Amino acid sequence: MTGEGHEVTVAGLLALAPLAAQRGRRPPEPARRPGSTATRPRGQGHEIREIRPFTEGDDLRHLDAAATARTGTLQVRSFHEDRDRTVLLVADFRRPMLWGTRRFRSVAAAEALALAGWQAVNGGGSAGAVALTDGGLHSSRASGRTAGMAQAAGCLARGHRAALAAVRQPVRDLGPDLLRAARLAPRGATVILATALDRPGPEFEAALGAVLRRGPLRLLLAVDPFETDPPRQALPFLTAEGRAGRGGFADLPATRAATLDRLAELGVTAERLPADLPLGAGP
């Protein structure tokens, strides 16, 4: 799917479509009001959000005749209710994600996000993507069907290549970039963040709160076996600033547990993402 475990490719992410279809649509969302019944997200609304160029997979019933005549190319209407089934795939590709004992945690993050995107578009929704790198953000607008996922996959692949090329740049804090990414999604859309929560920065909790006020948030936590069962002996390492050091890692599981407890206090439940296993090979 992803080369030698350190590459993210468009072909690899698009190849996850059959797995997404096999796993089916997303489960029903929680009820929107106490006492009501959980249902699948609402369908197409009636309030026009924008008129945009037609792409493969768009419903021809939503063609806008006036805009098509004016521009000479097919134009379609999209509606505000689309946001209920819109997902924004946010990949943490900063330098701390670019390592792994078998394959990079960033690769696992890209694959898991692509699978979530496919599940969304298979259910009639749309998917956009943002890649967070130490050199800046890369993004693609939310769109539906195969065309939308092709754009999202292209964004993730480009962002990962840019991240690998930016390894000598200072590591950016996660919080501010997460907030910038979330602002690219329509209010009410689901933000899916795949990260390992390294170097979140002092503004991370405030950013989480701001994202939650805009809409639902899923957090996919990439975990390498080294973090769950670290060696007992001290090992050499490089700091984020590139300085050599030596130390122990036995406290990693306890540190991770404390982070998860803090997220739970903030109302965020992290979904564990084994970084060393290909999708579909988990226990």
ABEGO torsion letter per residue (X at the ends): XBEAGABBBAAAAAAAAAAAAAAEBBBBBBBABBGBBBBBBBBBBABBABBBBBBBGBBAAABBAAAAAAAGBBBBBBBAAAAAABBBBBBBABAAABBEAABBAAAAAAAAAAAAAAAAAAAGBBBBBBBBBAAEBBBBBBBBEAAAAAAAAAAAAAAAAAAAAAAABBBBBAAAAAAAAAAABBBGBBBBBBBAGBGAEAAAAAAAAAAAAAEBBBBBBBBBAAAABBBABBBBBBBAAGBBBBBBAAAAAAAAAAAAAAAAAAGBBBBBBBAABBBGABX
